[in-house]
Amino acid sequence: MTSAYSPDQVSLYLECIGVPERCRHEPPTLEFLTMLHIHTISTLPYENLSLHYNPSHNISLDPQYLFRKMVTDKRGRGGFCMEIAILYNHILRALGFDAYTAGVRTRPRIEGVPKGDFPRLVRHLTPHSSYPVHIRYQFYLPLTPRLLRGHIVNIVTFADGSKYHSDVAFGGDGATKPMPLIEGLAHKNLGTQQVRLAKDWLPTQAHRVDSSKQGIYQYRNNPSQQWNSFYAFAEIEFLQPDWGVVNHWMSTHPDSNQVRNLLAVKFLRRTIASSDSNEQEIYGKKMLVNGTVKQNLGDKTEFVKACATEESRLQSLENVFSIVLSQTEKDGIQTSPLRLGRY
């Protein structure tokens, strides 16, 4: 499948995310992928505002719509995981990368910490029979009080056969650089946090052969802690119709984390002080969860502000995240249960 984006659109994207002009015609190398990853997560905020500041409260995954929203409209918008990752995938392929999207089983969080099982394949809902079995049931989870999540990653293969995981849309817990699909190799993330990819079977898997092991994204906040698992993925390509199923569930299911929370996360980048080539790095992040604004500048997460009204939250979106909403979008929050105070 070819990219949905033209060369002119790719140029606009690279300009939007701040890739230096001298680097915009690079071959598809790891260095270029790393630059794209860092510049993308520090330009396009992870946010699910289209579910809440939107009269229809739904999300479109049409690539041209996503490009207008995040690039040409120039209003500081990003998107939730599938929005950003699908746009990014089309950009990667237009630039010559061998890249595809894969589905992810994300563990539920209890008091902010990933715990419990990975999503199980059960049949509580009845999706359309035309979808493949592995898609139909992958994200339909038991109805429990825990918030349920699905996710998406890009898998990139280079000419030498090496494979990399490039996740630009996991919010504040995402990897700040592409990660090779090498088991157990630890990488420095934000501050003292480390991340790695393990390779193992999930606790509920019955078919246990080497080829059925999952890639498992793990973290620890400092080297003295034990590793904990965020999510797991198989190296199986998901297609656009498959993401339509996942998007519908995440946008409408009452137990979806996206439905229950209004979120925005933006990473901060700077030039590495010791770099002679103006190489960039991620050094912090800003976060909005419902009405609470926080930041982490590489040490610890700090409280910034509590928003009690819609006016206050809209000001924070604009002043902290540089997100500007239209009046129609602002009015859309009136029918959302996450509306703050009186607008």
C-alpha positions in Angstrom: 0.0 0.0 0.0 1.3 3.4 -0.9 1.2 6.4 1.3 -1.9 8.6 1.3 0.3 11.7 1.3 1.9 13.6 -1.6 5.5 14.9 -1.6 4.1 18.4 -1.0 2.2 17.1 2.1 5.4 15.4 3.4 7.3 18.7 3.0 4.6 20.5 5.0 4.7 17.8 7.7 8.5 18.1 8.0 8.2 21.8 8.2 5.4 21.5 10.8 7.5 19.3 13.2 10.6 21.5 12.8 12.9 19.1 10.9 15.8 21.3 9.6 15.6 21.9 5.9 19.0 20.3 5.3 17.7 17.0 6.7 14.4 16.8 4.8 15.7 14.6 2.0 17.6 12.1 4.1 17.4 8.4 3.1 15.4 6.1 5.4 18.0 5.6 8.1 17.8 5.0 11.9 19.2 8.5 12.4 16.4 10.0 10.3 13.7 7.8 12.0 15.0 9.0 15.4 14.8 12.6 14.4 11.2 12.1 13.1 10.2 10.3 16.3 11.6 13.1 18.6 10.2 16.0 16.5 6.8 14.3 16.2 6.2 13.7 19.9 7.4 17.2 20.8 5.1 18.9 18.2 1.9 16.8 18.0 0.4 16.5 21.4 -1.2 13.3 22.5 -4.7 14.4 23.1 -8.3 13.1 22.9 -10.0 16.4 22.7 -12.0 15.4 19.5 -13.9 13.0 21.8 -15.0 15.7 24.1 -14.7 19.1 22.5 -16.7 18.0 19.5 -20.5 18.0 19.0 -20.5 14.5 17.5 -18.0 13.1 20.1 -16.4 10.8 17.5 -13.0 10.5 15.8 -12.2 10.1 12.2 -9.2 8.2 11.1 -9.3 9.4 7.4 -5.6 10.2 6.6 -6.5 13.5 4.8 -8.7 14.6 7.7 -5.9 13.8 10.1 -3.4 15.8 8.0 -5.6 18.9 7.9 -6.3 18.7 11.7 -2.7 18.3 12.8 -0.7 20.0 10.0 -2.4 22.4 7.7 -4.9 23.9 10.2 -2.0 25.1 12.4 -4.0 25.1 15.6 -1.6 23.0 17.7 -3.7 19.9 17.5 -2.5 16.4 17.8 -4.7 13.3 18.5 -5.0 10.1 20.4 -3.0 7.1 19.7 -4.5 5.9 16.4 -4.8 9.4 15.0 -1.1 10.3 15.4 0.3 6.8 14.6 -1.7 6.4 11.4 -0.6 9.9 10.2 3.0 9.1 11.2 2.8 5.7 9.3 1.8 7.4 6.1 4.6 9.9 6.5 7.2 7.2 7.1 6.1 5.2 4.0 6.1 8.4 1.9 9.7 8.9 3.0 10.7 5.4 2.0 10.6 3.6 5.3 9.3 0.0 5.4 6.7 0.6 8.2 3.4 -1.0 9.3 1.1 -0.6 12.2 0.5 -3.3 14.8 -2.2 -3.7 17.5 -1.3 -3.5 21.2 -2.8 -5.1 24.3 -2.4 -2.5 27.1 -2.7 -3.5 30.7 -5.3 -1.5 32.8 -3.9 0.9 35.3 -4.9 0.9 38.9 -4.0 4.1 40.7 -1.8 5.0 37.8 0.2 1.8 37.8 -0.2 -0.9 35.1 -1.4 -4.1 36.9 -3.3 -7.3 36.1 -3.8 -9.2 32.9 -3.3 -8.0 29.4 -6.6 -7.7 27.5 -8.2 -11.1 27.0 -9.9 -12.4 23.8 -13.5 -12.7 24.8 -16.8 -12.2 23.0 -18.8 -9.8 25.0 -19.6 -7.7 21.9 -20.6 -8.7 18.4 -18.5 -7.0 15.7 -19.2 -7.3 12.1 -18.5 -10.8 10.8 -16.4 -9.5 7.9 -13.5 -8.7 10.2 -10.8 -11.3 10.8 -11.1 -13.3 14.0 -7.9 -12.0 15.5 -9.2 -8.5 15.1 -12.8 -9.2 16.1 -12.0 -10.2 19.6 -8.7 -8.7 20.4 -10.0 -5.5 22.0 -13.4 -6.7 23.3 -12.6 -7.1 27.0 -14.6 -8.2 30.1 -16.8 -5.5 31.4 -15.1 -4.6 34.7 -14.7 -1.3 36.6 -11.1 -0.9 35.4 -10.5 1.4 32.5 -9.9 -0.5 29.3 -7.4 0.5 26.6 -6.2 -0.5 23.2 -3.2 1.0 21.4 -1.1 1.1 18.2 2.6 1.0 17.4 4.6 1.4 14.2 7.1 -1.4 13.3 9.9 -0.3 11.0 12.3 -2.7 9.1 15.6 -1.5 7.7 17.5 -2.9 4.7 19.8 -4.9 7.0 16.8 -6.7 8.5 16.9 -4.9 11.8 13.5 -4.0 13.2 12.5 -1.0 15.4 9.4 -0.1 17.4 8.5 3.6 17.0 5.6 4.5 19.3 4.8 8.2 18.9 1.4 8.1 20.5 1.4 6.5 24.0 1.2 9.8 25.8 3.5 10.6 28.7 4.6 7.0 29.2 5.9 6.5 25.6 9.4 5.9 24.5 11.2 9.1 23.6 13.2 7.3 20.8 12.7 4.3 18.5 13.6 1.0 20.2 15.2 -2.0 18.4 13.3 -5.3 18.7 16.1 -6.7 20.8 15.0 -8.5 23.9 16.0 -7.0 27.2 18.1 -4.0 25.9 17.5 -1.1 28.4 17.2 2.4 27.1 17.3 5.7 29.0 13.9 7.4 28.7 12.8 10.6 30.4 14.9 11.5 33.5 15.9 8.4 35.5 13.3 6.2 33.8 14.4 3.2 31.7 12.4 1.3 29.1 13.0 -2.0 27.3 11.3 -4.5 25.1 11.0 -8.0 26.6 9.9 -11.1 24.6 7.5 -13.6 26.3 4.2 -15.3 26.3 1.3 -13.6 28.0 0.0 -15.3 31.1 -3.3 -16.4 29.4 -1.7 -17.7 26.2 -2.3 -21.4 25.4 -0.2 -21.7 22.2 3.4 -21.3 23.4 6.0 -21.6 20.8 8.8 -19.2 20.0 6.9 -17.6 17.2 3.9 -16.8 19.4 5.9 -14.7 21.9 4.8 -11.1 22.2 6.9 -8.0 22.4 6.3 -6.4 25.8 7.1 -2.8 26.5 8.4 -2.4 30.0 9.6 0.4 32.3 11.2 1.1 35.6 11.5 4.6 37.0 15.0 4.1 38.3 17.6 1.2 38.1 16.8 0.1 41.7 13.2 -0.8 40.8 11.7 -3.9 39.2 10.6 -3.8 35.6 6.8 -3.5 35.1 4.9 -4.1 31.8 2.8 -1.5 30.0 1.7 -3.4 27.0 2.3 -6.3 24.6 2.1 -6.6 20.8 2.6 -9.2 18.1 4.4 -8.4 14.8 1.1 -8.7 12.8 0.0 -5.8 10.6 -3.3 -4.2 11.2 -5.0 -2.6 8.3 -7.2 0.6 8.1 -10.5 -1.3 8.5 -9.1 -3.1 11.5 -8.4 0.2 13.2 -11.9 1.3 12.4 -13.1 -1.5 14.8 -10.7 -0.5 17.5 -11.5 3.2 17.1 -15.2 2.6 17.4 -14.7 0.7 20.6 -12.3 3.2 22.2 -14.6 6.1 21.2 -17.8 4.7 22.5 -17.3 1.9 25.1 -18.3 3.3 28.6 -15.3 1.6 30.1 -12.8 3.1 27.6 -10.1 5.2 29.2 -10.6 7.7 26.3 -14.3 8.1 27.0 -13.8 8.6 30.8 -10.8 11.0 30.7 -9.9 14.2 28.8 -6.2 14.1 28.2 -3.4 16.1 26.7 0.4 15.4 26.8 3.2 17.3 25.0 6.9 16.4 25.2 9.5 19.1 25.3 12.7 19.0 23.2 16.0 20.9 23.2 19.3 20.8 21.5 21.8 18.5 23.2 24.5 20.7 24.8 27.4 18.5 23.7 26.1 18.0 20.1 28.0 19.7 17.2 25.1 18.9 14.8 22.2 20.5 16.8 20.9 17.0 17.7 17.7 17.2 19.7 16.6 15.3 22.8 13.4 15.1 24.9 13.9 16.6 28.3 10.4 17.0 29.8 6.6 16.8 29.3 3.5 18.7 30.1 0.2 16.9 30.9 -3.5 17.7 31.4 -5.7 15.0 32.9 -9.3 16.3 33.1 -8.8 19.5 35.0 -5.3 19.0 36.4 -2.2 20.4 34.7 1.2 18.8 35.6 4.7 18.9 34.3 7.9 16.8 34.5 11.2 18.4 33.5 13.1 15.2 33.9 13.2 14.8 37.7 9.7 14.3 39.0 6.1 15.2 38.2 4.9 18.5 39.6 1.5 20.0 40.1 1.0 23.2 38.0 -2.7 24.1 38.1 -6.2 22.9 38.8 -8.8 24.0 36.4 -12.3 24.3 37.9 -14.1 25.8 34.9 -14.1 25.4 31.2 -12.7 28.9 30.7 -9.7 27.9 32.9 -9.1 24.6 31.0 -9.4 26.3 27.6 -6.8 28.9 28.7 -4.5 26.1 29.8 -4.9 24.3 26.5 -3.9 27.4 24.7 -1.2 28.8 27.0 0.4 25.5 28.1 -0.1 23.2 25.1 -0.6 25.9 22.3 -3.9 24.2 21.3 -6.5 26.5 19.9 -10.1 25.2 19.6 -12.8 26.6 17.4 -16.0 28.0 18.9 -17.9 24.9 17.6 -15.4 22.6 19.3 -15.6 24.6 22.5 -19.4 24.4 22.5 -19.2 20.6 21.9 -18.1 20.1 25.6 -21.6 21.1 26.7 -22.9 17.6 26.0 -19.8 15.8 27.5 -19.9 14.5 31.1 -16.4 15.8 31.5 -17.5 19.4 31.2 -16.0 21.6 34.0 -18.2 24.0 36.0 -20.1 26.4 33.9 -18.7 27.7 30.6 
